[in-house]
Amino acid sequence: MYAKCGDLNSSNNIFDRLTYKNASAWNAMMAANAHNGHMEEALKFLLKMRRAGVNVDQFSFSECLAAAAKLAILEEGQQLHGLAVKLGCDSNPFCCKCHNGYVWKMRGN
């Protein structure tokens, strides 16, 4: 709710106080940062999520591929796609759609 209103500080504080952070909580923070123009922070949340031992899912990848495309960072986007393939998320239509959009954006189409 706070992030939807653009108050990322409050949403970050609430997230930090959560005792149990599941994939939905992590994905919500990635989405909140990305939707408020903080693409690098969204990507950092993916790294923190992995370090915390939470399984990354198709929503994590789709949000971060979109953030990488907006930042126009080819290498990071390729690494994300490689991780999605490694973890088996590449067969998910939702994730594939985001990857295809990323490729088109990076090609300048």
Secondary structure as GFF3:
##gff-version 3
##sequence-region A 1 109
A	DSSP	three_ten_helix	3	5	.	.	.	ID=ss1
A	DSSP	alpha_helix	8	17	.	.	.	ID=ss2
A	DSSP	alpha_helix	23	35	.	.	.	ID=ss3
A	DSSP	alpha_helix	39	51	.	.	.	ID=ss4
A	DSSP	alpha_helix	58	71	.	.	.	ID=ss5
A	DSSP	alpha_helix	74	86	.	.	.	ID=ss6
A	DSSP	three_ten_helix	89	91	.	.	.	ID=ss7
A	DSSP	alpha_helix	93	107	.	.	.	ID=ss8
###
